[in-house]
Amino acid sequence: MNQPVVLISLESPHSFWRLSSEHERALSAAFPGLEFRRATEEEVPHQLADAHVYFGWRFAPSWLFAAPHLRWIASPAAGTDHLPVAEAHSVGVALTRSYGFHGRPMAEHAMGLVLGFSRGLFISQRVQRNRAWWKDDLAEEFFDLAGATMTIVGCGSVGRHLAQAARAFGMNVIGVRRTPPAASESGITWVHTTAVHQAVSVADVVVNLLPATPDTHRYFDHDLFSACKPRSLFLNLGRAATVDQSALLASLDTGHLRGAALDVFDPKPLPARHPLRLHPRVVLTPKSSVFCRAYMDEAVAFFADNLHRYLSGQPLNGLAEAPATRSPLVGG
């Protein structure tokens, strides 16, 4: 009897986002009853005919027609907006995202950006070459983190990691989500999405961790930015589509927002003369918030645990819901 086939396509120019030979050997040793095959993205459509499980960064909807035996699509990513959730659901194929290991690097990234603004690091780097001394500038711009409030919109597992890091600096944390936990946890004050305007109105730092769904498209609009506390800082580590960039620029230009740090933006990359690229109060990072040397180790461990569940008929972790029942205001 032929062994069930697990097809893997995890290519990347960065080693920490790429499956190594060691990872493949570990999976083969842990699951001797399965056949593991690797494929480039170009090869995937031609190798899906025998696959029962697919583990990869990308899966085009049209590939489902070439996969008669496929039962499960697994992604190491936290989000699913780039994956065919509805199409897979319609043909009875499970689709899972990964979680639990994106939070640490994203929390480190977010706090680095917050500290860059709060301690005037970005100003110093910008003016050090043409100013003799700028201490008075920083005296006007810096702000204390101890006692300040951070509001995390779309506060899921990543948000919990970030809340822990913010609390270590003495910050108060408000978590906004559609289904707040019944009890307080991790020092987070939970509020429902219906109270998001109030939640941002008291925040010194607002962090957007929203996924991209029809319900979250341009969620941060003129009204929500206007509701933000004057001189607050805005971070987007979620999805670019959740922010009205024109509204963001307007809030920055009027001085209502102190600044913005964006790990995601549209288009990607921004044109050389784009206002966000040139704005003195904007810091851009190239979707690097999940950079982590241990990323693929963690991703493979998450997949292996789910593979044990799949083979024993247990519910899969990270199962993506059909779009009609998705909860859009929960971060990954």
BELTA-V492066 format. One record per pair of residues at least 12 apart in sequence whose C-alpha atoms are under 10 Angstrom apart, sorted by the first residue. I is the first residue (numbers start at 1). GAP is how many residues later the second one is. If there is no record, write none. Layout:
I|GAP ; I|GAP
This chain:
2|31 ; 2|32 ; 2|33 ; 2|48 ; 3|29 ; 3|30 ; 3|31 ; 3|32 ; 3|33 ; 3|47 ; 3|49 ; 4|29 ; 4|30 ; 4|31 ; 4|32 ; 4|46 ; 4|47 ; 4|48 ; 4|49 ; 4|65 ; 5|28 ; 5|29 ; 5|30 ; 5|31 ; 5|32 ; 5|43 ; 5|44 ; 5|45 ; 5|46 ; 5|47 ; 5|48 ; 5|49 ; 5|64 ; 5|65 ; 6|28 ; 6|29 ; 6|30 ; 6|31 ; 6|32 ; 6|42 ; 6|44 ; 6|45 ; 6|46 ; 6|47 ; 6|48 ; 6|49 ; 6|64 ; 6|66 ; 6|67 ; 6|301 ; 7|28 ; 7|29 ; 7|30 ; 7|31 ; 7|32 ; 7|37 ; 7|40 ; 7|41 ; 7|43 ; 7|44 ; 7|45 ; 7|46 ; 7|47 ; 7|48 ; 7|49 ; 7|63 ; 7|66 ; 8|16 ; 8|28 ; 8|29 ; 8|30 ; 8|31 ; 8|32 ; 8|33 ; 8|36 ; 8|43 ; 8|45 ; 8|46 ; 8|47 ; 8|48 ; 8|49 ; 8|66 ; 9|28 ; 9|29 ; 9|30 ; 9|31 ; 9|32 ; 9|33 ; 9|34 ; 9|35 ; 9|45 ; 9|46 ; 9|47 ; 9|48 ; 9|49 ; 9|50 ; 9|66 ; 10|28 ; 10|29 ; 10|30 ; 10|31 ; 10|45 ; 10|46 ; 10|47 ; 10|48 ; 10|65 ; 10|66 ; 10|286 ; 11|27 ; 11|28 ; 11|29 ; 11|30 ; 11|45 ; 11|46 ; 11|47 ; 12|45 ; 14|277 ; 14|279 ; 15|278 ; 15|279 ; 15|280 ; 15|281 ; 16|275 ; 16|276 ; 16|277 ; 16|278 ; 16|279 ; 16|280 ; 16|281 ; 17|40 ; 17|59 ; 17|273 ; 17|274 ; 17|275 ; 17|276 ; 17|277 ; 17|278 ; 17|279 ; 17|280 ; 17|282 ; 18|38 ; 18|39 ; 18|277 ; 18|278 ; 18|279 ; 19|19 ; 19|37 ; 19|277 ; 19|278 ; 19|280 ; 19|281 ; 20|276 ; 20|277 ; 22|275 ; 23|273 ; 23|274 ; 23|277 ; 23|278 ; 24|12 ; 24|13 ; 24|14 ; 24|276 ; 26|274 ; 26|275 ; 26|278 ; 27|273 ; 27|274 ; 27|276 ; 27|277 ; 27|280 ; 30|274 ; 30|278 ; 31|273 ; 31|276 ; 31|277 ; 31|280 ; 34|18 ; 35|16 ; 36|15 ; 36|17 ; 36|18 ; 37|14 ; 37|17 ; 38|16 ; 38|17 ; 38|18 ; 39|17 ; 40|16 ; 41|15 ; 41|16 ; 41|17 ; 41|18 ; 44|12 ; 44|14 ; 44|15 ; 44|16 ; 44|19 ; 44|22 ; 45|14 ; 45|15 ; 45|17 ; 45|18 ; 45|19 ; 45|20 ; 45|21 ; 45|22 ; 46|17 ; 46|20 ; 46|21 ; 47|19 ; 47|20 ; 48|15 ; 48|16 ; 48|17 ; 48|18 ; 48|19 ; 48|20 ; 48|21 ; 48|22 ; 49|14 ; 49|15 ; 49|16 ; 49|17 ; 49|18 ; 49|19 ; 49|20 ; 49|21 ; 50|16 ; 50|17 ; 50|18 ; 50|19 ; 50|20 ; 51|15 ; 51|16 ; 51|17 ; 51|18 ; 51|19 ; 51|20 ; 51|21 ; 52|15 ; 52|16 ; 52|17 ; 52|18 ; 52|19 ; 52|20 ; 52|21 ; 52|41 ; 53|14 ; 53|16 ; 53|17 ; 53|18 ; 53|19 ; 53|20 ; 53|21 ; 53|40 ; 53|41 ; 53|42 ; 53|254 ; 53|257 ; 54|13 ; 54|16 ; 54|17 ; 54|18 ; 54|19 ; 54|20 ; 54|21 ; 54|41 ; 55|17 ; 55|18 ; 55|19 ; 55|20 ; 55|21 ; 55|40 ; 55|41 ; 55|245 ; 55|248 ; 56|17 ; 56|18 ; 56|19 ; 56|20 ; 56|21 ; 57|16 ; 57|17 ; 57|18 ; 57|19 ; 57|20 ; 57|25 ; 57|26 ; 58|15 ; 58|16 ; 58|17 ; 58|18 ; 58|19 ; 58|22 ; 58|24 ; 58|25 ; 58|26 ; 59|14 ; 59|15 ; 59|16 ; 59|23 ; 59|24 ; 59|25 ; 59|26 ; 60|22 ; 60|23 ; 60|24 ; 60|27 ; 61|22 ; 61|23 ; 61|24 ; 61|25 ; 61|26 ; 61|27 ; 62|22 ; 62|25 ; 63|21 ; 64|20 ; 64|23 ; 64|24 ; 64|27 ; 64|29 ; 65|26 ; 69|24 ; 70|18 ; 70|21 ; 70|22 ; 70|23 ; 70|24 ; 71|17 ; 71|20 ; 71|21 ; 71|22 ; 71|23 ; 71|24 ; 71|239 ; 72|16 ; 72|20 ; 72|21 ; 72|22 ; 72|23 ; 72|24 ; 72|235 ; 72|238 ; 72|244 ; 72|247 ; 73|12 ; 73|15 ; 73|20 ; 73|21 ; 73|22 ; 73|23 ; 73|24 ; 73|246 ; 74|20 ; 74|21 ; 74|22 ; 74|23 ; 74|24 ; 74|229 ; 74|232 ; 74|233 ; 74|244 ; 74|245 ; 74|246 ; 75|20 ; 75|21 ; 75|22 ; 75|23 ; 75|224 ; 75|228 ; 75|243 ; 76|20 ; 76|21 ; 76|22 ; 76|23 ; 76|25 ; 76|26 ; 76|219 ; 76|220 ; 76|222 ; 76|223 ; 76|224 ; 76|226 ; 76|227 ; 77|19 ; 77|20 ; 77|21 ; 77|22 ; 77|24 ; 77|25 ; 77|213 ; 77|222 ; 77|255 ; 78|18 ; 78|19 ; 78|20 ; 78|21 ; 78|22 ; 78|23 ; 78|24 ; 78|25 ; 78|79 ; 78|80 ; 78|133 ; 78|212 ; 78|240 ; 78|253 ; 78|254 ; 79|17 ; 79|18 ; 79|19 ; 79|20 ; 79|131 ; 79|132 ; 79|133 ; 79|159 ; 79|160 ; 79|241 ; 79|252 ; 79|253 ; 80|15 ; 80|16 ; 80|17 ; 80|18 ; 80|131 ; 80|132 ; 80|133 ; 80|240 ; 80|241 ; 80|252 ; 81|130 ; 81|131 ; 81|132 ; 81|158 ; 82|130 ; 83|12 ; 83|13 ; 83|14 ; 83|237 ; 85|234 ; 85|235 ; 85|236 ; 85|237 ; 85|238 ; 86|234 ; 86|235 ; 86|236 ; 86|237 ; 86|238 ; 87|235 ; 88|232 ; 88|234 ; 89|231 ; 89|232 ; 89|233 ; 89|234 ; 90|232 ; 94|222 ; 94|225 ; 94|226 ; 94|227 ; 95|221 ; 95|222 ; 95|223 ; 95|224 ; 95|225 ; 95|226 ; 95|227 ; 96|207 ; 96|210 ; 96|220 ; 96|221 ; 96|222 ; 96|223 ; 96|224 ; 96|225 ; 97|205 ; 97|206 ; 97|219 ; 97|220 ; 97|221 ; 97|222 ; 97|223 ; 97|235 ; 98|200 ; 98|201 ; 98|202 ; 98|204 ; 98|205 ; 98|208 ; 98|219 ; 98|220 ; 98|221 ; 98|222 ; 98|234 ; 99|57 ; 99|58 ; 99|59 ; 99|199 ; 99|200 ; 99|203 ; 99|218 ; 99|219 ; 99|233 ; 100|56 ; 100|57 ; 100|58 ; 100|61 ; 100|198 ; 100|199 ; 100|202 ; 100|218 ; 100|232 ; 101|56 ; 101|57 ; 101|60 ; 101|189 ; 101|191 ; 101|193 ; 101|194 ; 101|195 ; 101|196 ; 101|197 ; 101|198 ; 101|201 ; 102|55 ; 102|56 ; 102|59 ; 102|187 ; 102|188 ; 102|189 ; 102|190 ; 102|193 ; 102|196 ; 102|197 ; 102|230 ; 103|53 ; 103|54 ; 103|55 ; 103|56 ; 103|57 ; 103|58 ; 103|59 ; 103|186 ; 103|187 ; 103|229 ; 104|53 ; 104|54 ; 104|55 ; 104|56 ; 104|57 ; 104|58 ; 104|60 ; 104|61 ; 104|185 ; 104|186 ; 104|187 ; 104|188 ; 105|53 ; 105|56 ; 105|57 ; 105|183 ; 105|184 ; 105|185 ; 105|186 ; 105|187 ; 105|188 ; 105|189 ; 105|190 ; 106|52 ; 106|53 ; 106|55 ; 106|56 ; 106|131 ; 106|182 ; 106|183 ; 106|184 ; 106|185 ; 106|186 ; 107|51 ; 107|52 ; 107|53 ; 107|54 ; 107|55 ; 107|56 ; 107|57 ; 107|58 ; 107|59 ; 107|130 ; 107|182 ; 107|183 ; 108|53 ; 108|54 ; 108|57 ; 108|58 ; 108|181 ; 108|182 ; 109|53 ; 109|128 ; 109|154 ; 109|176 ; 109|179 ; 109|180 ; 109|181 ; 109|182 ; 110|52 ; 110|55 ; 110|56 ; 110|97 ; 110|125 ; 110|126 ; 110|127 ; 110|151 ; 110|152 ; 110|153 ; 110|179 ; 111|51 ; 111|54 ; 111|55 ; 111|58 ; 113|120 ; 113|122 ; 113|147 ; 113|148 ; 113|149 ; 113|150 ; 113|170 ; 113|171 ; 113|172 ; 114|31 ; 114|52 ; 114|91 ; 114|93 ; 114|119 ; 114|120 ; 114|121 ; 114|146 ; 114|147 ; 115|27 ; 115|28 ; 115|29 ; 115|30 ; 116|26 ; 116|145 ; 116|167 ; 117|21 ; 117|24 ; 117|25 ; 117|26 ; 117|116 ; 117|141 ; 117|142 ; 117|143 ; 117|144 ; 117|164 ; 117|165 ; 117|166 ; 118|20 ; 118|23 ; 118|24 ; 118|25 ; 118|26 ; 118|27 ; 118|87 ; 118|115 ; 119|19 ; 119|20 ; 119|22 ; 119|23 ; 119|24 ; 119|25 ; 119|26 ; 120|15 ; 120|17 ; 120|18 ; 120|19 ; 120|20 ; 120|21 ; 120|22 ; 120|23 ; 121|17 ; 121|21 ; 122|158 ; 122|159 ; 122|160 ; 122|161 ; 123|14 ; 123|15 ; 123|18 ; 123|19 ; 123|157 ; 123|158 ; 124|13 ; 124|14 ; 126|154 ; 141|90 ; 141|117 ; 143|61 ; 144|25 ; 144|26 ; 144|27 ; 144|60 ; 145|21 ; 145|22 ; 145|23 ; 145|24 ; 145|25 ; 145|26 ; 145|27 ; 145|59 ; 145|60 ; 146|20 ; 146|21 ; 146|22 ; 146|23 ; 146|24 ; 146|25 ; 146|26 ; 147|20 ; 147|22 ; 147|23 ; 147|24 ; 147|25 ; 147|57 ; 148|18 ; 148|19 ; 148|21 ; 148|22 ; 148|23 ; 148|24 ; 148|25 ; 148|54 ; 148|55 ; 148|56 ; 148|57 ; 149|17 ; 149|18 ; 149|21 ; 149|22 ; 149|23 ; 149|24 ; 149|25 ; 149|50 ; 149|51 ; 149|53 ; 149|54 ; 149|55 ; 149|56 ; 149|57 ; 149|83 ; 150|12 ; 150|13 ; 150|16 ; 150|17 ; 150|21 ; 150|22 ; 150|23 ; 150|24 ; 150|25 ; 150|38 ; 150|49 ; 150|50 ; 150|52 ; 150|53 ; 150|54 ; 150|55 ; 150|56 ; 150|57 ; 150|82 ; 150|83 ; 150|84 ; 151|12 ; 151|21 ; 151|22 ; 151|23 ; 151|24 ; 151|25 ; 151|37 ; 151|38 ; 151|39 ; 151|40 ; 151|45 ; 151|48 ; 151|49 ; 151|50 ; 151|51 ; 151|52 ; 151|53 ; 151|54 ; 151|55 ; 151|56 ; 151|57 ; 151|83 ; 152|21 ; 152|22 ; 152|23 ; 152|24 ; 152|25 ; 152|36 ; 152|38 ; 152|44 ; 152|47 ; 152|48 ; 152|51 ; 152|53 ; 152|54 ; 152|55 ; 152|56 ; 152|57 ; 152|58 ; 152|83 ; 152|179 ; 153|21 ; 153|22 ; 153|23 ; 153|24 ; 153|25 ; 153|38 ; 153|39 ; 153|40 ; 153|43 ; 153|46 ; 153|47 ; 153|53 ; 153|54 ; 153|55 ; 153|56 ; 153|57 ; 153|83 ; 153|85 ; 153|176 ; 153|177 ; 153|178 ; 154|21 ; 154|22 ; 154|23 ; 154|24 ; 154|39 ; 154|53 ; 154|54 ; 154|55 ; 154|56 ; 154|57 ; 154|84 ; 154|173 ; 154|174 ; 154|175 ; 154|176 ; 154|177 ; 154|178 ; 155|19 ; 155|20 ; 155|21 ; 155|22 ; 155|23 ; 155|25 ; 155|33 ; 155|35 ; 155|52 ; 155|53 ; 155|54 ; 155|55 ; 155|174 ; 155|175 ; 155|176 ; 155|177 ; 156|19 ; 156|20 ; 156|21 ; 156|24 ; 156|53 ; 156|54 ; 156|173 ; 156|174 ; 156|175 ; 156|176 ; 157|173 ; 157|174 ; 157|175 ; 158|51 ; 158|172 ; 158|173 ; 158|174 ; 159|14 ; 159|15 ; 159|16 ; 159|17 ; 159|29 ; 159|48 ; 159|49 ; 159|50 ; 159|171 ; 159|172 ; 159|173 ; 160|13 ; 160|15 ; 160|25 ; 160|26 ; 160|27 ; 160|28 ; 160|171 ; 160|172 ; 161|25 ; 162|45 ; 163|12 ; 163|23 ; 163|24 ; 163|25 ; 164|22 ; 164|23 ; 164|24 ; 167|19 ; 167|20 ; 167|21 ; 171|16 ; 171|33 ; 171|34 ; 172|15 ; 172|16 ; 172|17 ; 172|31 ; 172|32 ; 173|13 ; 173|14 ; 173|15 ; 173|16 ; 173|17 ; 173|26 ; 173|30 ; 173|32 ; 173|33 ; 174|13 ; 174|14 ; 174|15 ; 174|16 ; 174|17 ; 174|22 ; 174|25 ; 174|26 ; 174|28 ; 174|29 ; 174|32 ; 175|12 ; 175|13 ; 175|14 ; 175|15 ; 175|16 ; 175|17 ; 175|18 ; 175|21 ; 175|24 ; 175|32 ; 175|155 ; 176|12 ; 176|13 ; 176|14 ; 176|15 ; 176|16 ; 176|17 ; 176|18 ; 176|19 ; 176|20 ; 176|23 ; 176|24 ; 176|32 ; 176|153 ; 176|154 ; 176|155 ; 177|13 ; 177|14 ; 177|15 ; 177|16 ; 177|17 ; 177|18 ; 177|19 ; 177|33 ; 177|150 ; 177|151 ; 177|152 ; 177|153 ; 177|154 ; 178|13 ; 178|14 ; 178|15 ; 178|16 ; 178|149 ; 178|150 ; 178|151 ; 178|152 ; 179|12 ; 179|13 ; 179|14 ; 179|148 ; 179|150 ; 179|151 ; 180|12 ; 180|13 ; 180|150 ; 192|137 ; 193|136 ; 193|137 ; 196|28 ; 196|31 ; 196|32 ; 197|26 ; 197|27 ; 197|28 ; 197|29 ; 197|30 ; 197|31 ; 197|32 ; 198|26 ; 198|29 ; 198|30 ; 198|31 ; 199|28 ; 199|29 ; 199|30 ; 200|24 ; 200|25 ; 200|26 ; 200|27 ; 200|28 ; 200|29 ; 200|32 ; 200|34 ; 201|23 ; 201|24 ; 201|25 ; 201|26 ; 201|27 ; 201|28 ; 201|29 ; 201|31 ; 202|25 ; 202|26 ; 202|27 ; 202|28 ; 202|30 ; 203|25 ; 203|26 ; 203|27 ; 203|28 ; 203|29 ; 203|30 ; 203|31 ; 204|24 ; 204|25 ; 204|26 ; 204|27 ; 204|28 ; 204|29 ; 204|30 ; 204|53 ; 204|54 ; 205|23 ; 205|24 ; 205|26 ; 205|27 ; 205|28 ; 205|29 ; 205|30 ; 205|52 ; 205|53 ; 205|54 ; 205|55 ; 206|19 ; 206|22 ; 206|23 ; 206|26 ; 206|27 ; 206|28 ; 206|29 ; 206|30 ; 206|54 ; 207|26 ; 207|27 ; 207|28 ; 207|29 ; 207|30 ; 207|31 ; 207|53 ; 207|54 ; 208|12 ; 208|26 ; 208|27 ; 208|28 ; 208|29 ; 208|30 ; 208|31 ; 208|32 ; 208|34 ; 208|35 ; 208|54 ; 208|123 ; 209|26 ; 209|27 ; 209|28 ; 209|29 ; 209|30 ; 209|33 ; 209|120 ; 209|121 ; 209|122 ; 209|123 ; 210|26 ; 210|27 ; 210|28 ; 210|29 ; 210|30 ; 210|31 ; 210|32 ; 210|33 ; 210|118 ; 210|119 ; 210|120 ; 210|121 ; 210|122 ; 211|26 ; 211|27 ; 211|28 ; 211|29 ; 211|30 ; 211|31 ; 211|116 ; 211|117 ; 211|118 ; 211|119 ; 211|120 ; 211|121 ; 212|26 ; 212|27 ; 212|28 ; 212|29 ; 212|30 ; 212|31 ; 212|116 ; 212|117 ; 213|26 ; 213|28 ; 213|29 ; 213|110 ; 213|113 ; 213|114 ; 213|115 ; 213|116 ; 214|27 ; 214|28 ; 214|109 ; 214|114 ; 215|27 ; 215|111 ; 215|112 ; 215|113 ; 215|114 ; 216|23 ; 216|25 ; 216|26 ; 216|27 ; 216|112 ; 216|113 ; 217|22 ; 217|23 ; 217|24 ; 217|25 ; 217|26 ; 217|27 ; 218|21 ; 218|22 ; 218|23 ; 218|24 ; 218|25 ; 218|26 ; 218|27 ; 218|29 ; 219|22 ; 219|23 ; 219|24 ; 219|25 ; 220|21 ; 220|22 ; 220|23 ; 220|24 ; 220|25 ; 220|27 ; 220|28 ; 221|21 ; 221|22 ; 221|23 ; 221|24 ; 221|25 ; 221|26 ; 221|27 ; 222|21 ; 222|22 ; 222|23 ; 222|24 ; 222|25 ; 222|26 ; 222|27 ; 222|28 ; 222|29 ; 223|24 ; 224|23 ; 224|24 ; 225|18 ; 225|19 ; 225|22 ; 225|23 ; 225|25 ; 225|26 ; 225|27 ; 225|31 ; 225|32 ; 226|21 ; 226|22 ; 226|24 ; 226|25 ; 226|30 ; 226|31 ; 227|29 ; 228|23 ; 228|28 ; 228|29 ; 229|27 ; 229|28 ; 229|29 ; 230|21 ; 230|25 ; 230|26 ; 230|27 ; 230|28 ; 231|20 ; 231|21 ; 231|24 ; 231|25 ; 231|26 ; 231|27 ; 231|28 ; 232|23 ; 232|24 ; 232|25 ; 232|26 ; 232|27 ; 232|28 ; 233|19 ; 233|23 ; 233|24 ; 233|25 ; 233|26 ; 233|27 ; 233|28 ; 233|48 ; 234|14 ; 234|18 ; 234|23 ; 234|24 ; 234|25 ; 234|26 ; 234|27 ; 234|28 ; 234|48 ; 235|24 ; 235|25 ; 235|26 ; 235|27 ; 235|28 ; 235|29 ; 235|47 ; 235|48 ; 236|24 ; 236|25 ; 236|26 ; 236|27 ; 236|28 ; 236|29 ; 236|48 ; 237|24 ; 237|25 ; 237|26 ; 237|27 ; 237|28 ; 237|48 ; 237|50 ; 237|51 ; 237|52 ; 237|53 ; 238|24 ; 238|25 ; 238|26 ; 238|27 ; 238|49 ; 238|51 ; 238|93 ; 238|94 ; 239|23 ; 239|24 ; 239|25 ; 239|26 ; 239|27 ; 239|48 ; 240|22 ; 240|23 ; 240|24 ; 240|25 ; 240|26 ; 240|27 ; 240|28 ; 241|23 ; 241|24 ; 241|25 ; 241|26 ; 242|23 ; 243|21 ; 243|22 ; 243|23 ; 244|22 ; 245|20 ; 245|21 ; 245|30 ; 245|31 ; 246|29 ; 246|30 ; 248|12 ; 248|28 ; 249|26 ; 249|27 ; 249|30 ; 249|32 ; 249|33 ; 252|24 ; 252|27 ; 252|28 ; 252|29 ; 252|30 ; 253|26 ; 253|27 ; 253|28 ; 255|26 ; 257|24 ; 258|23 ; 258|24 ; 259|20 ; 259|21 ; 259|22 ; 259|23 ; 259|24 ; 260|16 ; 260|19 ; 260|20 ; 260|21 ; 260|22 ; 260|23 ; 260|24 ; 261|20 ; 261|21 ; 261|22 ; 261|23 ; 261|24 ; 262|14 ; 262|20 ; 262|21 ; 262|22 ; 262|23 ; 262|24 ; 262|25 ; 262|27 ; 263|20 ; 263|21 ; 263|22 ; 263|23 ; 263|24 ; 263|25 ; 263|26 ; 263|27 ; 264|20 ; 264|21 ; 264|22 ; 264|23 ; 264|24 ; 264|25 ; 265|19 ; 265|20 ; 265|21 ; 265|22 ; 268|18 ; 268|19 ; 269|17 ; 269|18 ; 270|14 ; 302|15 ; 302|16 ; 303|13 ; 303|14 ; 305|12 ; 306|12 ; 318|14
